[in-house]
Amino acid sequence: MTSLEKPEIGTTSVKWRWPSIHPEGRKFVLISAVICLIFALMAWETLAWPMAGITLWVAAFFRDPIRSTPVGDGLVIAPADGLVTMITTVPPPRELAGEDGLGDAPMTRVSIFMSVFDVHINRTPIAGTIKRIVYIAGSFLNADLDKASEENERQHFLVEGPDGTRIGFTQIAGLVARRIVPLTKVGEVVGLGQRIGLIRFGSRVDVYLPAGTGHRVALGQRTIAGETVIAQLGEGDRTIGAAQ
């Protein structure tokens, strides 16, 4: 029985365990480890020790922990680990707009910034069918800037739930990030909180909430991909946070 499997009794416990490394990152860990080994065999300790630290950091960057996703009607779950840096009302991206997309009316956009220390596996905020994936090559500005939504390399997703509700979200490459890696494709049915992609080395994810839906997170709050509830469909109450 694994640590997350539940026995037939009413209560149980979960043990902490080391997160696995996503397959996309294993080659980078191997390359770093080989370079470190070469430095060590050459007795270049001043290079071997820093390289060992880099190897551990690369392994940590590509960690892929198991997440326990809340289950409930209308829940919108955070697609990324990170810091909520912007909550604003904007028109939907033109790549996701239109009658067969998110429409053209302004929407609430929640932006989550991922530092190089955060988990970079992104997850779908709702269950449904991937209706659209649009990749756009662009610049590599600081992902914390508002204009990064329109100028940086990015990848848009449109997910349609079983009830017809559509949610759009965008992976945005940042100052250090140099590649957005998709883990799903158009037409695929995804579950709530399922892995859909990753961004290498620092980035941001924007979520576009449908009309009539307010956010349940606050500026400066940290989110956990696949676990933090950022909104509930049809609920207009907005959360305001206080820094402490």
Salt bridges, closest charged atoms under 4 A:
GLU24 OE2 - ARG179 NH1 3.67
GLU24 OE2 - ARG200 NH2 2.22
ASP64 OD1 - ARG123 NH2 3.99
ASP64 OD1 - ARG195 NE 2.90
ASP81 OD1 - ARG67 NH1 2.81
GLU95 OE2 - ARG94 NE 3.73
GLU95 OE1 - HIS156 NE2 3.18
ASP100 OD1 - ARG132 NH2 3.21
ASP118 OD1 - ARG222 NH2 2.34
ASP146 OD1 - ARG109 NH2 2.49
GLU160 OE1 - ARG166 NE 2.87
ASP206 OD2 - ARG109 NE 3.96
ASP206 OD1 - ARG204 NE 2.90
GLU235 OE2 - ARG216 NE 3.81
